[in-house]
């Protein structure tokens, strides 16, 4: 056995190990968007589909059922604002379009950027929650000391299972100022 054979074997192993590392690194990057898409499609983890779909004009309101939708809010760790819904819950019929306002107040002397992430409990209800307008679709620039009213318009699909009579729509509002950079923070709501 020659000494050249182990060197060739070692370089082949090293090449395979490096290729494995690159593939694992790429998979790590792809995992988050894939998981988000999976949650959006299946309602897993209470995620809603954040599509700006509009209610079908022919949709029938199911007046035989009343669903209670509760709203819960909280801020991400260290977020410098107050965030709450105008109302804690509403009662509505499947197929009926409703608008609920959320209020955020930037309690700092600095311009900030916020992003809200939704979740629904029980998760199955997220498959039937359709938002046509939502502050969670975009980043929210908040001027220093600003109080903003942010609407969320939605309807419940009439195919919502009869077993779901109540569910909770929660939002967590994160401070993403550092992630978006200083240019986005100066944007004004009145533009």
KOLKOLFI-40134 format. One record per residue: residue number from 0; z, y, x of N, C-alpha, C in turn. Coordinates in steps of 0.1 Angstrom, whole numbers. Atoms other than C-alpha are relative to their C-alpha. Layout:
residues N
NUM, Z, Y, X, Z, Y, X, Z, Y, X
...
//
This chain:
residues 191
0, 0, -12, 8, 0, 0, 0, 0, 12, 9
1, 1, -12, -9, -10, 33, 15, 9, 11, -5
2, -9, -11, 4, 10, 65, 15, -8, 10, -9
3, 8, -8, 9, -19, 82, -4, 3, -3, -14
4, -2, 5, 14, -12, 61, -35, 12, 7, -6
5, -11, -6, 7, 23, 75, -42, -2, 15, -2
6, 3, -14, 2, 11, 111, -37, -9, 2, -12
7, 9, -1, 12, -17, 105, -62, 8, -2, -13
8, -8, 3, 11, 8, 89, -86, 9, 12, -4
9, -9, -12, 2, 32, 119, -82, -7, 12, -6
10, 7, -11, 5, 6, 145, -88, -5, -3, -14
11, 4, 3, 14, -6, 127, -119, 12, 1, -10
12, -12, -1, 9, 29, 125, -133, 4, 15, -1
13, -3, -14, 1, 35, 162, -125, -10, 7, -9
14, 10, -5, 9, 3, 171, -142, 3, -3, -15
15, -4, 5, 14, 13, 151, -173, 13, 8, -5
16, -12, -7, 4, 48, 167, -173, -3, 15, -3
17, 3, -14, 2, 34, 202, -170, -8, 2, -13
18, 8, 0, 13, 9, 195, -199, 10, -2, -11
19, -10, 2, 11, 39, 182, -220, 8, 13, -2
20, -7, -12, 2, 58, 214, -213, -8, 11, -7
21, 9, -10, 7, 29, 236, -223, -2, -3, -15
22, 1, 4, 14, 24, 216, -255, 13, 3, -8
23, -13, -3, 7, 61, 218, -264, 2, 15, -2
24, -1, -14, 1, 61, 255, -257, -8, 6, -12
25, 9, -4, 11, 31, 260, -280, 5, -4, -14
26, -6, 5, 13, 47, 239, -307, 12, 8, -4
27, -12, -8, 3, 79, 259, -305, -5, 14, -6
28, 6, -13, 6, 58, 291, -312, -5, -2, -14
29, 6, 3, 13, 40, 275, -341, 10, -5, -10
30, -10, 6, 10, 71, 259, -357, 5, 10, -10
31, -5, -10, 9, 84, 292, -372, -10, 3, -11
32, 10, -3, 11, 52, 302, -391, -3, -13, -9
33, 2, 12, 7, 47, 266, -401, 11, -3, -10
34, -11, 2, 9, 82, 263, -415, 0, 10, -11
35, 1, -10, 11, 78, 296, -434, -10, -3, -10
36, 10, 4, 9, 46, 284, -449, 4, -12, -9
37, -5, 12, 7, 62, 251, -459, 10, 4, -10
38, -10, -5, 9, 91, 269, -475, -6, 8, -12
39, 7, -8, 10, 68, 293, -494, -8, -9, -10
40, 8, 9, 8, 46, 264, -507, 9, -9, -9
41, -9, 10, 7, 75, 241, -517, 12, 6, -7
42, -12, -5, 6, 102, 265, -526, 13, -5, 8
43, -11, 6, -8, 124, 247, -500, 7, 12, 6
44, -9, -10, -6, 153, 268, -487, 0, 12, -9
45, -1, -11, 10, 150, 290, -518, -10, 12, 3
46, 9, -11, -3, 121, 310, -504, -10, 2, -12
47, 9, -4, 10, 99, 328, -529, -14, 2, 6
48, 14, -3, -5, 61, 332, -525, -1, 15, -1
49, 0, -15, 0, 58, 368, -515, -15, 4, -2
50, 14, -4, 3, 23, 372, -530, 1, 11, -10
51, 0, -11, 9, 14, 403, -547, -9, -3, -12
52, 8, 4, 11, -2, 384, -576, 4, 8, -12
53, -3, -7, 13, -4, 400, -610, 1, -10, -11
54, -2, 9, 11, 6, 385, -642, -13, -1, -8
55, 12, 2, 8, -22, 370, -662, 1, 7, -13
56, -1, -7, 12, -30, 392, -691, 1, -9, -13
57, -1, 9, 11, -31, 362, -714, 13, -8, 0
58, -12, 8, -1, 3, 349, -704, 8, 2, -12
59, -8, -1, 12, 24, 341, -734, 15, 1, 4
60, -15, -1, -2, 61, 352, -734, 6, -11, -8
61, -7, 10, 7, 83, 323, -743, 13, 5, -5
62, -12, -6, 5, 108, 340, -766, 10, -10, -5
63, -10, 10, 5, 125, 307, -775, 11, -2, 11
64, -10, 2, -11, 143, 308, -741, 4, 13, 6
65, -5, -11, -7, 164, 333, -723, 6, -5, 13
66, -4, 3, -13, 169, 331, -686, 9, 11, 6
67, -8, -10, -7, 197, 349, -667, -4, 0, 15
68, 3, -1, -14, 186, 362, -633, 10, 9, 6
69, -10, -7, -7, 214, 373, -610, -6, 5, 13
70, 5, -6, -12, 208, 396, -580, 12, 1, 10
71, -10, -1, -10, 228, 394, -548, -6, 6, 12
72, 5, -6, -12, 224, 415, -517, 11, 0, 11
73, -9, -2, -11, 239, 417, -483, -8, 5, 12
74, 6, -6, -11, 231, 433, -450, 1, -10, 12
75, -1, 8, -12, 223, 415, -417, 11, 6, 9
76, -11, -4, -9, 249, 416, -390, -3, 13, 7
77, 1, -12, -7, 254, 451, -378, -10, 10, -6
78, 9, -10, 6, 229, 468, -402, 8, 11, -5
79, -8, -12, 3, 241, 504, -407, -3, 6, -14
80, 3, -6, 13, 235, 508, -444, 7, -8, -11
81, -4, 7, 12, 246, 500, -479, -12, -4, -8
82, 12, 6, 7, 223, 478, -499, 5, -7, -13
83, -5, 7, 13, 228, 468, -536, -11, 1, -11
84, 9, -2, 11, 209, 462, -568, 6, 10, -10
85, -5, -9, 11, 211, 487, -597, 8, -7, -10
86, -6, 8, 10, 221, 459, -620, 3, -14, 7
87, -4, 13, -6, 239, 426, -611, -8, -12, -6
88, 8, 11, 7, 219, 405, -636, -7, 5, -12
89, 8, -3, 12, 194, 406, -664, -3, -13, -7
90, 4, 12, 8, 184, 383, -692, -14, 3, -4
91, 14, -2, 3, 147, 378, -698, -6, -13, -5
92, 7, 11, 5, 122, 355, -714, -11, -4, 11
93, 11, 3, -8, 97, 335, -693, -13, 6, -4
94, 13, -7, 3, 64, 353, -691, 2, 15, -2
95, -3, -14, 2, 81, 387, -696, 0, 7, 14
96, 0, -7, -13, 75, 413, -668, 13, 9, 0
97, -12, -9, -1, 107, 431, -656, -1, 7, 14
98, -1, -7, -12, 114, 457, -630, 15, 2, 3
99, -14, -3, -4, 147, 459, -611, 0, 8, 13
100, -1, -9, -12, 156, 486, -586, 11, -4, 9
101, -10, 2, -10, 175, 481, -554, 2, 13, 7
102, -4, -12, -6, 193, 509, -536, 4, -3, 14
103, -4, 1, -14, 196, 513, -498, 3, 14, 5
104, -4, -13, -5, 214, 541, -481, 2, -2, 15
105, -1, 0, -15, 210, 547, -443, 12, 9, 3
106, -12, -8, -3, 245, 558, -433, 1, 4, 14
107, -1, -5, -14, 236, 568, -398, -7, 13, 1
108, 7, -12, -3, 223, 599, -382, -13, -2, 7
109, 13, 3, -7, 192, 581, -369, -9, -7, -10
110, 10, 6, 8, 160, 570, -385, 0, -15, 4
111, 0, 14, -2, 159, 532, -390, -11, -7, -7
112, 10, 8, 8, 135, 505, -402, 7, -13, -5
113, -7, 12, 6, 147, 477, -425, -11, -10, -5
114, 9, 11, 6, 131, 444, -437, 9, -9, -8
115, -7, 9, 9, 144, 424, -466, -6, -14, -1
116, 4, 14, 2, 142, 386, -468, 6, -6, -12
117, -5, 5, 13, 145, 369, -502, 4, -15, 2
118, -2, 15, 3, 159, 335, -512, 5, -2, -14
119, -3, 3, 14, 165, 318, -545, 8, -12, -1
120, -8, 12, 2, 191, 294, -557, 2, -2, -15
121, 5, 11, -8, 185, 269, -569, -14, 2, 4
122, 13, -1, -7, 154, 265, -547, -12, -3, -9
123, 11, 3, 9, 133, 250, -575, -5, 12, -8
124, 3, -12, 8, 134, 283, -594, -10, 9, 7
125, 9, -9, -7, 115, 300, -566, -15, -3, -2
126, 14, 3, 3, 84, 281, -576, -5, 7, -12
127, 4, -6, 13, 84, 299, -609, 2, 15, 0
128, -3, -15, -1, 94, 334, -597, -12, 6, 6
129, 13, -6, -5, 63, 356, -593, 3, 15, 1
130, -2, -14, -3, 68, 390, -577, -14, 7, 1
131, 12, -8, 0, 40, 415, -584, 1, 12, 8
132, -3, -11, -8, 56, 443, -565, 14, -2, 6
133, -13, 2, -6, 85, 441, -540, 1, 8, 13
134, -4, -7, -12, 101, 462, -513, 0, -10, 12
135, -1, 11, -10, 104, 428, -494, -14, -3, 6
136, 13, 3, -5, 66, 427, -489, -3, 8, 13
137, 2, -9, -11, 68, 455, -463, 13, 5, 7
138, -11, -6, -7, 90, 471, -437, 4, 13, -7
139, -5, -12, 7, 111, 500, -451, 5, 10, 10
140, -5, -10, -9, 114, 531, -429, 11, 8, -8
141, -11, -7, 6, 147, 549, -437, 4, 12, 9
142, -4, -11, -8, 153, 584, -425, 15, 1, 1
143, -14, -2, -2, 187, 594, -412, 7, 6, -13
144, -7, -4, 12, 211, 597, -442, -7, -2, -13
145, 9, 2, 12, 183, 587, -467, 6, -11, -9
146, -2, 10, 10, 190, 569, -499, -13, -2, -7
147, 13, 3, 6, 160, 551, -513, 2, -10, -11
148, 1, 10, 11, 153, 533, -546, -12, -8, 2
149, 12, 9, -2, 131, 503, -541, -1, -10, -11
150, 2, 9, 12, 116, 485, -571, -5, -14, 4
151, 5, 14, -1, 109, 448, -575, -5, -3, -14
152, 5, 3, 13, 86, 439, -604, -4, -15, 1
153, 2, 15, -1, 84, 402, -613, -1, -6, -15
154, -1, 8, 13, 80, 376, -641, 3, -14, 4
155, -3, 15, -1, 90, 340, -646, -11, -7, -6
156, 10, 8, 6, 63, 315, -651, 5, -8, -12
157, -5, 8, 12, 66, 300, -686, 2, -15, 2
158, -2, 14, -4, 64, 266, -670, 14, -3, 6
159, -13, 2, -5, 99, 271, -657, 7, -11, -7
160, -7, 11, 7, 118, 239, -664, 11, 4, -9
161, -10, -4, 10, 141, 240, -694, 14, -2, 6
162, -13, 2, -6, 169, 228, -671, 5, 12, 8
163, -4, -12, -7, 169, 262, -653, 2, 11, -10
164, -3, -11, 9, 187, 287, -674, 6, 12, 7
165, -6, -11, -9, 202, 308, -646, -3, -3, 14
166, 1, 1, -15, 194, 315, -610, 3, 13, 6
167, -4, -12, -7, 202, 339, -583, -11, 3, 10
168, 10, -5, -10, 177, 360, -563, 8, 8, 10
169, -8, -7, -11, 193, 371, -530, -9, 6, 10
170, 7, -6, -11, 181, 395, -504, 10, 3, 11
171, -8, -5, -12, 194, 401, -469, -9, 11, 6
172, 7, -12, -6, 184, 435, -455, 3, 1, 15
173, -3, 0, -14, 180, 434, -417, -5, 13, 6
174, 4, -12, -8, 178, 463, -392, -10, -5, 10
175, 10, 5, -10, 145, 457, -373, -5, 11, 8
176, 4, -12, -7, 143, 491, -357, -4, -3, 14
177, 3, 3, -14, 144, 477, -322, -12, -9, 2
178, 12, 9, -1, 117, 451, -329, -13, 7, -3
179, 13, -6, 4, 91, 475, -344, -3, 12, 9
180, 3, -11, -9, 95, 503, -318, 2, 13, -7
181, -4, -13, 4, 101, 540, -321, -11, 6, -9
182, 11, -6, 8, 67, 549, -337, 1, -3, -15
183, -1, 3, 14, 74, 531, -370, 12, 7, -6
184, -13, -6, 5, 108, 547, -374, -3, 14, -5
185, 3, -14, 4, 93, 582, -378, -8, 1, -13
186, 8, -1, 12, 72, 573, -408, 9, 4, -12
187, -7, -5, 11, 82, 590, -440, -5, -6, -13
188, 3, 6, 13, 83, 576, -475, -10, 9, -8
189, 8, -9, 8, 65, 607, -489, -14, 0, 4
190, 14, 0, -4, 33, 600, -470, -9, -7, -10
//
